[in-house]
Amino acid sequence: MVALRIPMYLCFVSCSLSYVDSVRYEPTWESLDSRPLPSWYDEAKIGIFVYWGVFSVPSFHGEFLWWDWKGDQPVKEVEDYMQKNYPPDFTYADFASMFSAEFYNPDQWADLFNASGARYVVFNSKHPDGFTNWPSKYSFNWNSVDVGPSKDLVGMLADSIRRRTNLHFGLIYSLFEWFNPLFMQDEANGFQTDDYVARKGLPELYDIVNRYKPELVWSDCDWLANDTYWKSKDFLAWLYNDSPVKDTVVTNDRWGIGCWCQHGGYLTCADRYNPGTLQKRKWENALTLDKKAWGYRREAKLEDYLTMEDLTQLIAETVR
């Protein structure tokens, strides 16, 4: 069983400087925030998000189904759905073997993205469920090669896009993982320990950059801890100074509590951010075609989706 994601359009305003120089950046926000964005981002205007993973199998309630089923405050609608459709001993992990990606055709995707008029594509590398869409050796076999598709979904799409188009390729990476024991222990310790970051988070960030060379690193799910815990400044200093994409990479602002709308490459501030006025820094309107979710929902109604008129208006309001 496989469910396709609906691509999510992403628009932004271009302003301020648009070159990258040879300055070395220090692991401080003052230094990191001074880095100009690479010129390609000024010129791209519109991109596409693709959010796809294990949650695509149930395709119900959106991408946060696991948390809304087994998290601190379970949602009755989700509990009822799972009870009605799956046996009592069924777990979220059981969805992984059903995530076959049997119709995955990255060449076709690349051609479609290119024909759309978008200029960059950002693909989900890891959701807060911890499942990685590449063969991460830090994932404890919870990845798309060792279970489910038996494919490097990230690598295949990166290859197709670069081989068939001139689009820029980026990756989304969720910092926290809801039920990872390492993260849960750090959280219980008030984030005074950082075993999860040291053994999972940072190694995977370095891995996807070195392995796939994304030109956009879109960090997400950072809001439970500050940037010191995530070691965000250290990672960004490496990314800007020494990584294989140091001259071309763009980042967002989701690097820990207090970073949104303040620090990073460009500002997202919140999903569907549209301030209505020109800002001093570049910003991005990260919006979804489904008004309620980033992941596909089988129960979505037609009125839950943006119309072509809605989308055109949002693009016109955002790209100036």
Secondary structure as GFF3:
##gff-version 3
##sequence-region A 1 320
A	DSSP	beta_strand	8	13	.	.	.	ID=ss1
A	DSSP	alpha_helix	29	32	.	.	.	ID=ss2
A	DSSP	alpha_helix	39	44	.	.	.	ID=ss3
A	DSSP	beta_strand	46	50	.	.	.	ID=ss4
A	DSSP	three_ten_helix	54	56	.	.	.	ID=ss5
A	DSSP	alpha_helix	65	70	.	.	.	ID=ss6
A	DSSP	alpha_helix	76	85	.	.	.	ID=ss7
A	DSSP	three_ten_helix	92	98	.	.	.	ID=ss8
A	DSSP	alpha_helix	106	116	.	.	.	ID=ss9
A	DSSP	beta_strand	120	126	.	.	.	ID=ss10
A	DSSP	alpha_helix	153	164	.	.	.	ID=ss11
A	DSSP	beta_strand	168	174	.	.	.	ID=ss12
A	DSSP	alpha_helix	181	188	.	.	.	ID=ss13
A	DSSP	alpha_helix	195	196	.	.	.	ID=ss14
A	DSSP	pi_helix	197	201	.	.	.	ID=ss15
A	DSSP	alpha_helix	202	212	.	.	.	ID=ss16
A	DSSP	beta_strand	216	220	.	.	.	ID=ss17
A	DSSP	alpha_helix	227	230	.	.	.	ID=ss18
A	DSSP	alpha_helix	232	241	.	.	.	ID=ss19
A	DSSP	beta_strand	250	251	.	.	.	ID=ss20
A	DSSP	beta_strand	283	286	.	.	.	ID=ss21
A	DSSP	three_ten_helix	302	304	.	.	.	ID=ss22
A	DSSP	alpha_helix	308	318	.	.	.	ID=ss23
###
